[in-house]
Every structure is written in structure tokens, then in C-alpha cells.
């Protein structure tokens, strides 16, 4: 059955939002019966407008990949064997229950990987698994990706989910720092077809400035490329903010703390000597922003994955505030989405409420930094992690000091993974639950839905029916019941559990301040669209959302409307709505929080690193640590190549194409060098997500040096604890 109780029509043409990356392109899927023939971009889609990348085109290969796990696996005698779902749930109940019985709840932890946020069923079901394990520890890929962005928003707006994005359809000066949207098509900014939108920006007389140590694909088409030294964006932005203040710029929005910020920035002088740009260049950038009518500044992993990731993210929004760009058309705005989660009590500062056991790393939005996970597993004492659940994640490759992480995973008493592949992480698992094919599940972007370049309501029902197994929402409920009850749950128990979750969500909506306030919960329960499945929660959230029908109380949309609109329902351009997203009690933006003022002092005292610094890079054919199995994405030249400036190579006697050793304080890897003559000469570049493990089922392009082996586990952002996977000091030497 389809998501809304409708059997998929099996016509030759269907539509499905791609779940692989943040671009969220809509795909036209060509079928012969239940066989996927090909995918192409949906030219009629109101949001992605026909854009598609190689990853979306390769989805049929993912669907048919013989290496994809299709049945639950349990480790017996050192090997994984296929079992029934009840056998798998029984093993989970016994294994995790045994850890809890011997060591208590604090010995259990969960790690959530990046694909989870692209899957509504996993996202909702995963939260039920976390509740069942409570008070176990929670980790996610967010602390090797974007948590500094969330923490900066929390400190400024009191709301960690209030992430502004450039209004690219109306801006006339876009400044991109540490991001490569030509390749990514947005990150924490959903902007499929960025190249076309950039062309439109330039056609109306606009300009783009890129700040990046590397001459990236985006920097190559910029009007101006500023090659800063890796990890020094905070210095550049501090100097830029100081210049804007000196030129008389003050917040036009309700804000406090500008005096504290001004005084702190006054102590941070000579930014140009730290970031590698001249004082005149920084002055010119400030002048360019002040001259623009609608400027917008945007930063991503090049800014978040550094030792000052939170400070850098905060200062980016300070620039937007000082230029008058924040919450203004053409500047940086807060997008909306169709779905609204059941309301909870607003907590303005979900930061540092507790700390990790070994290093004392702070909590951010309920999670601890994954940089400390390996130590939490290996260090004895009360609260030592003995049992772990990983959901769609590969921390043995993607975390800092990944060698140490792989070693730690092997020391666990019991481990459960939900994944589509047997990989570097799941090979350690005692039980593996298989994920589904993207064509067998529905899709709604809950996490990324509020980061679009334009407001839009989009949902994809399953393209193909799912047979002989639960969907991922039901799979997570089954795991939660097994953990909670100590045994597999019967189908009627899972139905009752799902009803409990739906009833609880309705109660929170009815008790909140939204459109459903004071309504009859039973009436709403009966009116929700599908009979079963996570779509009941989605329909509830859509109808209670900004464009929903309020269950008949006003004109608006329902999930059924979205399901029957395969090209999306356009909701117009972004609009100013700062008052809706600021959770600070006084309703004002805070430009001088204590944590930021203290971090500016830490920046002032920070020394400079001489020598080579390693950063990462994106490639349009890869997606973190997976999809390397697919032939369409593995074709062409090898991508796990070390980029090195010719000046740095000549000084070390290294020639183009040579094999070299790249060494850091954590590890060393071998790589092939590709020389260039652009960007910062002391920057070397290596992509992440590759593995040196040999597996006959995977192509040669899958294997390569894993840059995360080179990142020391204690090389972190001082505020959020996020791994600083950029600006890693390294030595590069010839082999032999």
C-alpha cells in the first residue's frame, strides 16, 4: 500500500524527491512494471525546476545494488547471517537489555548519521528509539558538520533551528565563505540548480565573492576570489565587523549587546596578518557590502569545521545584521516549511546543560560531540559506553581520528546498526537492520524543509510498493518496542504504540498556541488522512502548519494535496519573519552573548600555524562515505587525490602524480598528488569519506586515503566541541 492508502499506479512515469543530499531535486522516474529504468530531472517541478546531479541519476543502481542489505543480519560465529525480523528484534532486546542490566542506562548510546535527516520515517522513529534508551547518550553527524551553525543561532536568536539563508533570487551581492554550492547545490541552504540562479543574479547586475583557500568550482566562476589561510575566517570576519562598525553601521533590527561586541572586536587587531589578506582587501570587501543594496553573506563547512566554527558562524550573521541584510528581502531570510512539529516548551539555551564524562565537552541541543565518543567507549568507569546503536551512519570513517573510532567500536559489548550496507562501521555490529530503497519509501524533508531558497510544499509517495518487510518508520518502532519490552512486539502492539505516538503529538498541538489550540483531540485523531504509518504525523503537522487547513478551520493544504501535486505547491518567495523565530525572552537579537565575547578573547590569544594545512573538498559524484558502490558514480578518474600548490610541492621536491605521505599528529596516509597554481600556497586538499579497506564488491574509486584519519580527536571547535576537520597541520613528503 502507498503512504495514503493508495496502491502506486505503476504507470511508466512517476516522481520522487531525491533523498541523497540537501539539494532535494525532484526526479522523474521511468518504470517498466516494478523495474526502475532511469531517473531524470523533473522540468515541471516548482522548486528544483529540472535540476539533477549524477547522484540522482544513479539511484536506480542503488535500488538494484546486489551489495545492499535486504534482510536483517545477526553476527554468529564472527559472521553475519540473515535472520527473520523477530529473531533480529529478539537479539536486540537481549543484547541491549543485557548491557542495561549489567551497567545501567548510562552505558547505552546512539549515533545518528547524515542520511537520517533525509528520511522522515527514520527521523521520527529514531526519536522513539532514543526515548527507549533514555537516559543514554546521543551523538550525531551534526558534530562533524553543522552544530556550530546551530549553536551560533541559539546564542544570537535563542533558537538553534533559526538558520537564515541567502535570498538568492533577489540579492545583488552574494558572499560565499567556505562553501562550494556549484557542487553541493546548497548545504544548510536548499538551492538546486545554483549555477542557473547565479547566472540570473549576474544577469541583473549582481556579483558573487567567494572566500576559500582553494580555487573551488564556485570560486572559479566568482567575480572575486579571496584565498584566505585555512581556519582564519574568524579573523577575517572580526576585521570585517570592526570595519562596518567603524563606518557607522549599527543594527536596524531589535538587538542588544552591540557595545559588548564592539569592545571585544577592538581587542582583535591586525586581522590581515592572520588570514593572509591585506588590510586594503578587507576594506574593499567592507565597501563592497556597504555599496550593495541587498547583500547576503553565507558560510558552510569550511567555516563550521574549524577551531572557531561557532564564532565564525556567529560573526557571519553579525555581518548580515550590520549591513541591514538580516530578515530583509534580498538578504538573509528564514525560510518556512509546510510541516510544523508538535510544540514543546521553548528553551532558549540548549547548551552546556550537561557535559561528556571524559573530556567535559558541552552538550548542544541534547547531543554530545562525536569527537569524544571513542574515549567514552574506551575509558573505564561509571557511565562507560558498552552498547551502541548507529542509524545510517559510518563513524568508523567519518569521525576525527577514525582509526581510534574503529578500534573503539571493536571493544563494545553489543552494537546495533540500521544501514543499507555492510561497511567499516556496521561490520562491528551484532545486529544490522536493513534500510529501504529510496523508491520504496515516501519522502518529506523535515530537517531541511525550512532551509529552502524559496518556500514550497513537497512530498513524494513511494514509487514502488514495499513487500515482505516493514518500512523504516515501522522498523524503528519495532526496535523501540524491543528495547522497551525486552522482546519483539506483536503487530497489534506496534499499532498501539504508533497510536500512542500520534495521540501524544495531537495533545501537544491542542495544548499549544497554534491553529489547533483547544480543539477536540479525538476529532483530530479521526480526521488524520492515512490509516497507518508515519504519514499520520506528517498530515497532522502539515494541517497545523503555516499553510495547512487546520483540520477545516481555514483554507489550506493537507498531505493529500501534497501527494497529488507531484511537482510541488509553490508558496512564494521568502518573507521577513524575525519575530517568529527569535526565542529570546526580550524578543531581541543578542550580539554580545558571554560565550562569544569569551571566544573572541580566545581568538586573540590563538597563535598561527606555520606550514601546510589540510582542508577537505566536495565532489559531485560522491556523498560522504557511501554510494561508492555504484558504477555510474565510480566511473572516471580517481577522486581521492591530494591537491597541492606547485610552490609548496617544489619546495619539497614533489612532482605531479607522485605518491606522497601525508602525516599529522593523529596518523599518516598515502596519496597521489595533483599539482595546481591557484589559491593559498600552503593549503593541501583531500576529500573525506574514502576508505583504505579492500572489498571486492566495491570499485577502485571507492578506495583511497581517509582524510579523517589525520584529524586529531581533540582538534575541535572550542565552544561546540565539533570536530575541526579543516586547517589540520600536516607534513607532506615524497615516498621512498
Steps between C-alpha positions, in 0.01 A plus 500: 500500500613854436543757775142629486341160451525524119665226295778652284363532147798325331476737206811546288569838661509591869668769708724481807705759692861386511602427864877484449612857572364837604411618149175294517454485122176352370556203270291361220515122534447279196363152570423172330267330743698499825836541330669841520632589154645846560468828687516850356440849634136610527478810280152578635600503866423837656812488719788312332383589144662204326835507676661162570854386581679167437390368839132533409561336164674207676211418735379206287842340556457548875158335482642198316840484673566134590719615792207679666377324815144373454439287810586536870844365587625358830866428573557135580843345526656821373288511183177680417212269408150583379219452755133585536387835632382347827837330546677831443276686746546222757880531463475879544283462810738247654820680404411855599296373793804312625716811482236698688466231765875478559594867475185717505343728239800734498703225330282526185548753219359584159673642193287651221654529155438763235250301283257493794411865451399425140249238614188608688418149624851446635503844662171446683564135584855568610370734771294212641813283515680778688211522749511124553874518575469807724705628670764362264737736323416648158751579224450592136673603180401856594821532704705421189289735292279786616459527878702826517236651272222384734684621809568841342128533425415396855734759648372774270130419461435260787398245235751247369280419201478861381750480214470786247581439133579739213201623303681418177212594272518863616848564638749715307818406692553144622805425716571126533749396770634145522229350278481359149134521390587440133571143615278466809202705374471627852577372847275617782360689201288301254572660162490246213632637173727752669693565178185619323402721791847649507472576128170678567659698784778619269255574218320752723830669583587310819834355607641211701808500723647167617728471804680164486861381528436280197411610149178298517249456220297783653805723544581441134182678387503775765549868427761501776683213673674572831741218589521512879717277712303196630334542837534880508150601390424620854786751470373624164144536629611668822691754292204542265255558789739750661524693175122510455459632855775758445311617191193566712299185437269401786218245524173613346315209662417463872837398643711523812866445575649709218718689751638174642573375149662828399729503805598135447580553133716798589741258667534294182721707275712425195262244357685523171817349651302193610273428203749571222307792345621858495330775700405661170328180382292480819415870469390444140276210603336716767448777242352250253247380757408855600454604138269208418127559536419138599813313614501156665783305666494119522748253650518125523729207594817694426388731780328256737764225510776713650628579849283816496198359316235647731665842516537508121134404451394768750708771333354415158156591634649808668608618156148439371361699795744791455435527126125502561466173308357272767126440465477721193401406146814436299705443815502209744152373583343218702313256272179320595375148438163327478548280807513625857613267778285456810585799722725461800596744771739755354850466641716788382834354614531126432873518555730370772220357716720194546846393385676188377649273763865488386583839347217714633382597151176703510160379386349687203128451430495175693803335342866460587782547249601184319865602538474355850309180416800268463638607837161450661506140374861428597528678836396285795276624778138576577321604182744327264317427174459124456210488251449711186228547238601661169233619258611556138847612605860394444701653787790259441576708189336838553612604849832653606776252584297237319763236580426552867126486435527169312708358783245615759205348312673163521501526882124541545305226676208536259427710193197546274501673162229602256659536157481395137862376480752287684768765542788608724260567789225241461752216472538547879124472563343196669170576325442692175151611397475576125388837373268525202553612143415866435236379255322295767450776753330837503687825543459827683792723600422587861846622603585673173150616417561830679821577309371537144591788273123535443198385701344183362285206616634169359439135580567175311296182552686172438579425138487123556312293759698357791459126538584252775658748738413808710577851381764693693249673728354164602852354527594767754179443697583128508845575639359739761242245617766225517722723715211613718331162550803272478345296218365542145166676479198341334342691206209614718747629761679705235164637383416600856844656548459702180160617623663613826754705308229662285273574798791658689580721199137610471492585871802726465344680202168543679676629812722740308446847353449395138196463279391179680496654847203377705368263231349158576790248485269211409354696207848571368610138549209381289558763230869425434545372144662154476397209718855409599859611467715802570287695252244542777751718685591676177136574416450632853803729472407624151143584594624679814774674301515850352321400180280220640122482515493472881274195464226708343545822696638692200596473135822309457678186391511143628746217445258362241532826306878466506485133396289588198732790404812312385671820382456678834275784616684831473450728802685800365825676585647517847357769726630695801389325821763561766246532783381144431842340542663701780444314828694738728267615778534867405443424132833658405807370319793452736823626343708469817441162671763409759613189310577703187678782684718242675572323172614826341756519781605142423538603136721790603730268689512234229836455332546447128594167343791501259537240228239304308136487609257231381139571399229286340308533174170394344455300182173479315538123445549416869288523813695476824598136563244319285373460141851396394357161397308643207667460158359827363662695783822299498577571135773742397820602674572418862375768737694425818788720379708749701489849346820697565627837387797480265703740718462278807576190293815650346629590846469132595622349175159352418388453137150476357359147523746382765402292802552686827458448872264743674563499877328679789508467876240221474605277208653487156355400162630448150361704213566590137575869441331727248676836468338838429601867511192666654380589848693507826845341443515336846164323463479131411164344420374145544136383476336314788296182507740259332642186655816297459320174574494266200168345404451312175140621470611861479674680211851637513360854531357396837845458649732781592651694790253587772571861597315458831777269619718811504270706724597480870197427719579802719523741202157655559295818504552637849133586555298215345756218512445445126788328324735744326548297182648801320831682557678187626881550515666234283833408345516375142807304391599291202480125543831318467 
